[in-house]
């Protein structure tokens, strides 16, 4: 099957469908005429209006217009790369290469990777940043508006150069119908690049396809555009902030865009230098990546020194959007703002020290591998900080089950799985086993098709009323969000599984026993593609037919004191343009700190030493009472022979003491008096339950499961039932004793403060 004709036809049908949908929605939204024929003057008016609009969009320097252009361009590139992905998955429906040839398959994943990473993700995030970032920091525009426009207009020719092979192939297929082959030899010689998206030397040097040269020039041009945009973002955030926007209250999305731009500023010039060296090797006979020169391994070092920071250039804007959007739909401000900022800065710094973990299967010195493995594992820490802060932000919040929230929750889930599997791959022996398998594909795509597009779409829903003044179809959006999360999990969890059992990646032909799994993954990919088209349909049709926004606070953010600057700008525009009254919430509530006195024992501000002493002493008192009550249940279980006291000896053995049950029991009592009460103090705020004793019962139930497992000695039947029953009752007694004592001591302290005051 001819790949160029099929993909060209698919893109043409997609473009025609979008245009038809656009014009149909636009026409149905306009009032009908009162009869008669269209006059010449009306036609001339429409043509003139169209000409002025084209001129405006081609010459605009307004940050909002540039942002929309970035988003539109990134969407087109994403659809193009998505067609590549659908064609890849279609080939993998059957074990043999009976739809595309292996070379065509290689070309598809080469262009798919480059298109999605460079021309889809980053332009969309730059577009979102261009539109909302000046509004968030109180700036009138980007620091360099004309440079901003130049940065965007370098991207379309860059994409055309990178994907020129397909266009030339389609042109050659058409011309071959009318002209002899010898007159159109160039069109038949140029074809899509099939050396892999990493462009590894020496293959990328030796392959004669002239499209590789055009691709390298296009990538170089895109790097210039990205660098220009990064400089503009940094300058805007540093110098264009309003007077009351300081580093201490700068919104988290702007922080992430600042770090992202810093990464791009250091990474993309290096990629540009490597691309120039590769061009020189191909065309002028230099030896930068030849065996007798710098060596093929040099390309890998240069490429991945850009490539791994590029992963965080793609991820950080998504994490910034997560930290911005999630609090709005759970009614709480972001938990741990400072730690999220520090983790972002940490990711930015560490991202430049892990590139060689992509090269563990190459001939790198084992000592260097060990150092890169350590840093690769360490980089999981700032990522985990973000995840824990997001989860804690949701804790006990008033969740609004909207499409943006569904996508945020789904993004956290995919990022956890993708991140944990990445930690495994950071370990040298595991990476050696799985580097060439679908495990890597599943890990990587759970992030780049998980949290990144999820948050793009969530942001489009969140800011759609602000950008268009209309509402999208919310029911369709929820269904689309669920479909996208479901499709991503089905596809890439399947790839993780088949990669875990050793199926090699980057091969069009695979063993028949993997056919069912590949078909499941392909169906999931089709679901992802369908959900993307549903999103596009919702965005286009709602622009003309969506309900008009009738309030200045569409998401009711004033009720939780999260009416941020961009919505304040929106309110001012709605009041000025449509004479609307500023929305006033019926009720307001604090969006982060609990309104009641914290359940912790502190109750006052003192020195660190005073706080530690207070908490430790009260924990010891509560733990002692709880442990005394608990011993009754534990003792009864021992007496009726459903708990073997010998098992206590394992506790002493764990800390290096003789396996004596008496020593173990003593250690158990110490733990119940000190360790567990302090853990309860640390985590009580995050446990369900409105009253202190309720949280104590929950805490006791949780720790009882660990006790039941640790002290299980093979009980069966009624003995097992009695063992579990006494364990649970004993721990409930502990939880009640602990919390009642806490409550009593805290009330006494409060009374003493009142009497003293």
C-alpha positions, 0 to 999 in steps of 0.5 A, a space after each residue: 500500500 502506498 503510504 504517501 497517497 494514504 497519508 496525504 488522502 487522510 490529511 486532505 479528508 481531515 482538513 476538508 472535514 474541519 473546513 466544512 465543519 467550520 463553515 457549517 457552524 459559522 453559517 448556522 450561527 448567522 441570521 438568515 437573509 430576508 430572501 433574494 440573491 447575494 449582491 455583488 457588493 455583498 460579495 466584495 464586502 466579504 472578500 474585503 473583510 476576509 483580506 483584512 482578517 488575513 492581513 491582520 493575522 499575518 502581521 499581528 504582534 498582540 500576545 493573545 493573537 500570537 498565542 492562538 496562532 501557536 495553538 492552531 499551528 500545534 494542533 495542526 502538527 499534532 493531527 499530522 503526527 497523530 495520523 502517523 501514529 494511527 498508521 503505525 498502530 494499524 500496521 501492528 494489528 497483524 504480525 507480518 508487515 502486510 500493510 506497510 513495508 518495514 521501511 515505511 514503518 520506520 519512516 512513520 515512527 521517525 516523523 511521528 516522534 519528531 512532529 509530536 515532540 518538536 512541532 506539537 507539544 512545545 508550540 501549544 504550550 508556548 501558545 498557552 503561555 503567550 495568551 495567559 502569561 501576560 494576563 497572569 503577571 499583569 503585563 500589557 504584552 510580551 517583552 518583545 512583541 515583534 520578536 514574538 511574532 518572528 518566533 512563531 512565523 519561523 515554525 511553519 516553514 520549519 515543519 514544511 522542511 521536516 515533512 517535505 518528504 511526504 509532500 514531495 512524494 505525493 507530488 511525485 505520485 501525481 506528476 508520474 501520471 503525466 510525466 516520464 520518470 526521468 524528468 521527475 527523478 528528484 520527486 521520486 528520490 526524496 522520501 520520508 526519513 526512516 533512520 529513527 527520530 533520534 537520527 543516530 549516526 552513522 546511519 543518518 550520515 550515510 543514508 543518501 536520502 536528500 530529505 534528511 538534509 531538509 529535515 536537519 535544516 527544519 529542525 535547526 530553524 525550529 530550534 532558533 524559533 524556540 530559543 527566541 520564544 524562550 528569551 521572550 518568556 524570560 524577559 517578560 517574567 523578569 521585567 514586565 511583572 506588575 508592581 505587586 507581582 513578586 517572586 513570592 506570589 508569582 503564579 505557578 504556571 509562570 514559574 514553570 514557563 520560566 524554568 522551561 524557557 531557561 532549559 530551552 535556552 541552554 538545550 536548543 542551541 546545543 541541538 542546533 550545533 549538533 545538527 550543523 555538524 551532522 549536515 557538514 558530515 553529510 555534505 562536506 565530508 567532515 568527521 565529527 561523527 565518523 569513527 576516525 573523528 569524534 565518533 558516532 557515540 558523540 552524536 548520542 551525547 549531544 543529542 541526549 544532552 538536548 533530548 532529556 532536558 527536552 522531556 522536562 521542557 515538555 513536562 514542566 508546562 503541563 505540571 504548571 497547568 496542573 498546579 494552576 487548574 487543579 485547585 480551581 476544581 477542588 476548592 482549595 489553594 495549591 498545597 505547598 506552593 514553595 515546595 512546588 516551586 523548589 521542585 520545579 527548579 530542582 527538575 530544571 537543574 537535574 535534567 541536565 545531569 541525566 542524559 546518559 541514562 539513554 545510553 546505558 546499552 552503549 559503551 559508556 564507562 561503567 563508573 559514569 553509568 553509576 553516577 548517571 543512574 544515581 542522578 536519574 533516581 534522584 530526579 524522581 524526588 522533585 517529581 514525587 513532591 509535585 505528585 504528593 502536593 497535587 494529591 494533598 491539594 485534592 484532600 478533603 476538597 469540594 471536587 467539581 466533576 468537570 472535564 478539566 478535573 477529570 483530565 487533571 486526575 487522569 494526568 496524575 494517574 498516568 504520571 505516577 505510572 509513567 514516573 515509577 516505571 521511569 525510576 525502574 529504567 534508571 537502574 542500569 541492569 533493568 535498563 539493559 534488559 528493557 531498553 529495546 522493548 515496548 516497556 520504554 514505549 509504554 513508560 514514555 507515552 504514559 507521560 507524553 500522551 498522558 499528563 501532557 495532552 491531558 493538561 493541554 485539553 484541560 486548559 483549553 476547557 478552562 480558558 475557553 470562556 475567557 478566550 471565546 466568550 462562549 461555553 463548550 458542550 460540557 457533557 461532550 467534554 466530560 465524555 471526551 475526557 473519560 474516553 481519552 483517559 481510558 484510551 491512554 491507559 488501555 494502550 500504554 499499559 498494554 505496551 508496558 506489559 508486552 514490553 515487560 515480557 520482552 517484545 522488542 520495539 521499533 519493529 514492524 514484524 513481531 511474533 504471533 503470540 503478541 497479536 492480541 495484545 497489539 490489537 488491544 493497544 491499537 484499539 486503545 490508540 483509536 479511542 485516543 484518536 477519536 477523543 482528539 477529534 471529539 475535542 476538536 469538534 467541540 472547540 470549533 462548533 462551540 465557537 459559533 454555537 456555544 452558549 454565550 457566557 452571561 457572568 464575569 465569573 464562569 467557574 465561580 472562583 470568587 467563592 474560594 478566593 481564587 479569582 486570579 488575574 486573567 479572570 479579573 481581566 476577563 471581568 473588566 472586559 465583560 463589564 466594559 464591552 457588555 455592561 455586565 455587573 461583576 459577579 458576586 458569590 452567594 457564599 465565600 469560604 477559605 480555600 486552603 486553611 481549615 476554618 476550625 482550629 487545627 486538630 494538631 496539639 500545638 494551639 500556639 506559636 512558640 520556638 521549635 524546641 517548645 513545639 517539639 517538647 509539647 508534641 512529644 510529651 503529649 504524644 507520649 501521654 496519649 500513646 501510653 494510655 492507648 497502649 495500656 488499653 490495647 494490651 487488654 485485647 492483645 493479652 486476651 488473644 494470647 490467653 485464648 491461644 489465637 496469638 502466638 507471643 513468640 512472634 514478638 521476638 521477631 521485633 527484637 530480631 529486626 533491630 539486631 537484638 536476640 529473638 526474645 519475645 520479652 524484648 520484642 514486647 518491650 519494643 512494641 510498647 515503646 513503639 506504641 507509646 512514642 512512634 505511632 502517636 507521633 505518626 498520628 500527629 503527622 498524618 491526622 490532618 490527612 485522615 478522613 473524619 471530622 472529629 478527632 476520635 474518628 480520625 483516631 479510629 481510621 488511623 488505628 484500623 490502618 495500622 492494625 492491618 500491618 500488625 495482622 500481617 506481621 504477627 500472623 503465624 498460620 492460624 486457620 478457621 475460627 482461630 484466624 477469625 478470632 485473631 483478626 477480631 482481637 487485633 482490630 478491637 485492640 487497635 480500636 482501643 488504642 486509637 480511642 485511648 490515644 485520641 481521647 487523651 489528646 483531646 483532654 490535654 488540648 482542652 486543658 491547655 486551651 483553658 490554661 491559656 484563656 485563664 492566663 490571658 
